[in-house]
Amino acid sequence: MNILVINCGSSSLKYQLIDMNEERVLAKGLVERIGIEGSKIKHKTTGKDEVVVQEPMSNHKKALELVLNALIDENHGAIKSMDEIGAVGHRVVHGGEKFAHSVVLDEEVMDALNECIELAPLHNPPNIMGIEACRELMPSTPMVGVFDTAFHQTIPSKNYIYALPYEYYEKYGVRRYGFHGTSHKYVSLMTAEMLDKNTDDLKIVTCHLGNGSSICAVDGGESVDTSMGFTPLEGLAMGTRTGDMDPAIVPFIMEKENLSIEEMNNVLNKKSGVLGISGISSDFRDIEDACKEGNERAQLSLDVFTNRVKKYIGAYTALMGGIDALVFTAGIGENSIEIRETVCEGLEYLGVELDKEKNKVRGKEAIVNKDGGKVKILVIPTNEELMIARDTLELVSK
């Protein structure tokens, strides 16, 4: 069966068409600037040249029409007709407490997704727009929703409840939800496969390190804690997000700078992190280049980031009573040799011993711990699209 995986942002749309018989990508692409002047689609069918088409796209429905046309185009397409698409898997950022697993999308589920908008006002609306557009264009094709938050629904209450009046949890659902769940699930399963172990027998700390970053404690195949919280703002210092800090800083700065709630939210989410500290960039490649040139604030921002990663690894090792494997994934985790090395320095007491030669890898699966090392250290490129496709296939096959 061919599964189409859709990931809708507010003005963008990423997609992959995957042949699940061989788990092989047939085509993939990116639509940019939906609803904005200069909109375009970049489409690549495996074995053919990339095609870029610039065309006005007023909404997600128009963008999806172009995606489907690209997939069946006789020159650069991957299939002959839309009948060859067996199902569509949609990435949905927030499922709240309603969804602990992926689900087939029906009217009842769509109502529940709309109820979750207030928990993810930036992410869920475009996800829903993509689903609705797809259902309109492909009314007879099964649709599945795969949630970033679902993998973390196994976290025990002692780890997800905030020390606020309990009524805020009961009335508004204020609790830790966690994100990047599809990625953490995928790499934890791959870890067991690469080590030829059963997931039930492993205590794993997975580090999804990118512009948005999170760490997850996976015990026996289940998420038991994760660094992101009620929103993706908590946890690590990230590209533009603050991560953990004293909440009293918020009203203090708002008063001093005369900021509105919206302006303060913008500071916390878009002007902070390594961008805020360095004053240079939110791109870690730029930060690393500036460090090599002796830029002290760039170095400070990198030190803050790596120290926070190290603290969470230590905390989650303590939480699980040990660690069998440490995994690095996502853009930084897969590609930054230096950051992996810095994070692992000083963790030898936990049994984390990195082999610097083996660590010289970028963007491919590798086991990079010293021979005989107690803790296995792995680099695993994440594949959220494949995880979404697997969940979709499993549900529609039933």
N, C-alpha and C positions, 0 to 999 in steps of 0.2 A: 504493500500500500504506500502511496505517496502522501506525505503530510506536509501541509503548508504551515509554517510557523510565522506568526505576526507579532511584532513588538511596536506598538504605537506610542510615540511621544506627542507633545503638544503641537509640534510643527514638523515632526519627522516620523518615518516608518521604516523599520528594518524587517527584512523577511528572508526566509530560507525555504526552499522546497527540498524535502529529504525523502529519498527512497528507503523505506524502513526495512525492506527485505535485506539490504546490505548496509543499512545506516550510512548511506552515501548521499552527499549534497549534490543535487542536480542543478540547482541555480540559487543565487542569493543576490540581494541588492539593498539599496538604501534610497529612500525618497526624502528629499530635504526641502525645507522652506515651504511647507504646506500652508496655504493661506497668506503667503508672503510673496512679494515680487521676486522673480528669479528662481522659482521652484523648478526642481529637476529630479530625475530618477537615474541612478547608476545601477545597471543590471549586468550580471555576469552569469552566464550559463557555463558549467564546467566543460572545458575543452574548446570554448569559443572565446572570442575577444570581448572585452567589456564594452557595453554600449551606454552612452550618456545621452539622455533626451531631456531637453529643456521645454517645459510646457506649463502653462498656468494651471494651478491646482487650488481651487477655492476651498476645498474641504477634504476630509479623509476618504469620503466615498469616491471622489474623483481620483485621488491618489491610488486607491485600491483597484480602480478600473484600469489604470495604467500598469499596475503591477501584474494583474491578470492578463492583460494584453501582451505584456512583455514575455510572460511565461509561455504563451501559446503562439508567439510570433514565428512565422515559418523560417525566418532567417536566423534570429538569435534566441529563439525560445527553447524550452527544455521538454515540453510536452505538446501533443497535438490538439488537445481540447481540455476544458475544465473538468470534464468527466473523469479525467485521470487523477484528480485531487480527491483523495478518499476522506479527508477530514482536515480541519483547521485548528491549530493550537494557538491560543492567545495568551501572551504574558499579561498578567494583571498584578500590579504592585501590591495592593492591599486587600486582603480578604477578611480582616478583623478576626474575631473569634468564631465566625460562622463557618470558615472553611479550613479544615485541617488537612484536606487532600484536594487534588485537582477534581474538577466536576464538569459534567456535560452541561453546556449552557442552555437553559430554558427560561421561560418568563419569570419563574419564581427566583431563579439564581440572579437574573438581571435586576430584579427588584432589590435583592440583597446587596448587589454590587453598588447600586445607587445609594443605598443606605451607608455604605462605607466611604462615600466621597468626602465626608467631613474629616475622616481620618487621614486621607491622602488627597487633598484638594488640588495639588499640582499634577499628580500622576494618574489617579483613577479616571478622571473625565476623559482624557485622550484614549486611555485603554478601552473605555466603554464606547467611545465614538468609533474606534476601529472595529469593535465587535459588531456594533449595530450596522455599520456600513457593509461589513462582510456578510452578515445575515441577509441583508437586502439584496446583495449581488449574487449570493450563493444560497438561496433559501432551502435547498434540499441537501446541503452538505452539513454533516455533523460538526458542531463547534465545541471546543473544550477550553475552559479557563484554567490556567496554571498560575498559582499565586506565589509571589516572593515571600510571603509571610507564612505559608502553610507548613513548611518544614520545621518552623520554630514553635508550632502549636504543642509540641511535646515538652516544652520547657515547664518545669514545675512552678507552682504559684510562688514559692519562696524566692524564686529567681526573676519572676516577671512583675511582681507587685511593687509599686513605688511606696515609699514611706510618707504618703499623703493621707488625708482623711479617706477612709475606705469608700465613702459615698461617691467619690469622684470616679472610682472604678465602676461602681454599680450603676451610676447615672450616665456616665459619658464614655466608659470603656477605656479610661486612662490606665495603661499598663505597658510593659515592654512587649513589642510585637516582633521586632527583628526583621531584617531584610536580606537580600541576596540569598534567600533560602534555596532557590533552584541551583545556584552555583555551589553552595556548601554541600548540598545533597549529592550533586554530581561528583565532586572531587573526593568526597568521603567514600563513595561507592568505588571510584577508580583506585583509591588508595588500597582498599581491600583486595581488589583485583590484581594490582601491581605487586602486592606483597604476598599474594596467594593465601590470604587469610579470610576468615569469616568476619563480616562487619560486627557481629555480636561480640566478638572477642577483642575489639580494638577501642582504645581511647585515643581520639584524634583531635588535634587543634588545627582547624582550617583557617588560613589567612587569605581573605579575598582583598587584595591590595590594589586599588586603582585610584582614579580621581575621587570616587566614593569608595570607602574601605570599611570592612567589618571582619570581625573574628568570631569564630563559633567553636564551642566545646561540643564534640560529638562523641557520646558514650554509648557503645553498643548499637551504633547506627542511628541514634536519635539525638537531636539537638537538645542540650540541657541548659545552655546559656549562650547568649550572643551579645556583641558589643553595641549594636544599634538598638534603639529603644522604641518609644512611642512614635517617633519619627526617625528618618535616617540621619538626624543631626547628632545623636548621642554616640559616644565611643571614641574612636580614634580621631586625631587631627587629620583632616583630609585635604583635598585640593583647595576647596573654598569654604568648608564647613568647620566649625569650632571643635566639634567633639566635646568630651567631658569638660565641664567647668563649673564654678560656683554659680548657682542660679541667681544669687543676689547681684551679680555683675550686670544682669540685664536691666533692672530698674535703675541702677546707679548710672549706667551709661545713657539710658533714655532721658533721665533727668538732666544730666550734665550737657548732653548734645541736643536736647529738645527734640527727640526722635519720636515718631509715631510707632505704633505696633508694627505696621507694614514696613516701615523703614528699618526698624530693629531686626525684624525677621530677615530682611535683605542683607543686613550686616552679618548676621549669624550664619546664613546659608550660602551667601555669594561673595562675601568680601573677607572672609576669615581663613582659617586653615593655613596651609603653607603659603598661599597667596598673601594673606594678611601679615604673616610674620616676615616673610622675605621681601615683600613689596615688589617682587619681580614677576611671578607667574604662578599659575596653579598646576602647570605641567611639570611633573617631577624630572623630566629630562632636562628642562631648562634650569631647574634648581640644581641638579647634579653638575651641569656644565658651569654654573656660577660658583659652586663650591670649589671646583678645580681651579678657578681663577682667584680664589681667596676671598670671596664675598662672605663676610661673617654672618650677616642676617640669613643668607641662603643656607649656610651651614647650621645655624640655629634652628631654622624651620625643619631641616632634615633630621636634626637630633631630636627635636620634639616628636616628630612622626615615629622614628624608629624606637625611641624610648617608650612611647605609648604602646606600640606593638609588643615590645618585650614585656611590659607590665601585664598585658592581657594574657600573654602566653603563660606567664608564671601563675597568674590568678586562676586560669582555667585548668592548669596542671594540678594545682592545689584542690580545686573544686572536684575534679574527677578522681583524685587520689592517685595520680600518675599519668603518664603519657607514653603512648606507643609510637605515635607518628605525628610529625609536624609538616603541614602542607602549605605551599605557597602557590597562589593562583591569581588570575586577573592581570591587567596590564603591567603593573609594577612587580607583582609577585612572580610573574612568569619571565620577566625580561630584565629586571635590575639585579645583576650579579652583586653589586656593591651593597644594596639595601638588604638582600638576604644575608650577606656576610655580617653586616653590622647588627642585624636583629639577633643572629645566633651567637654573637660574641657575648661571653659571660653567662651563657646558659648551660655550660658544660656540667655544672653540678646536677642538672636535671637529666643528664645523659644525652644532651643535644650537642653533637660534635660534627661540625660541617667540614667536608673535604673541599678545600679551596680549588683544587683542580677539577674535581667532578662538578663543582658549582659553576663552572664556566659554560653555562648553557643558557639559551634564550628561546622561549616560545616552544619548547618541546618537553615531553615527559622524561623525567630523569629522577634517579635516586642519588642524592648528593651527600649523604652522611659518610663518615669515615667507616672503613671496613670494621665490622664487629661492634659498631656503635649501638648503644642500647636503644636510642630513639631513631627511627627511620625518618629522614628528611627528604621530602619529595617536592618536585616541581611538576605541576599538572596544569596544562592549559585548560581553562574552564570551557564548558560547552553547554551553555544554558539552552540553546536552541535544540540540541539533541535530547536533553532532559525533558523539555516541553513536548517534543515529538514522541518520546517514549511513553510519557504519561497519557498523551492523546491517543496513541495507538492502543494502549491497554484498556482505556475506557470505551472507545468506540468498538473494539473487538468483542466486548461483553454484550 
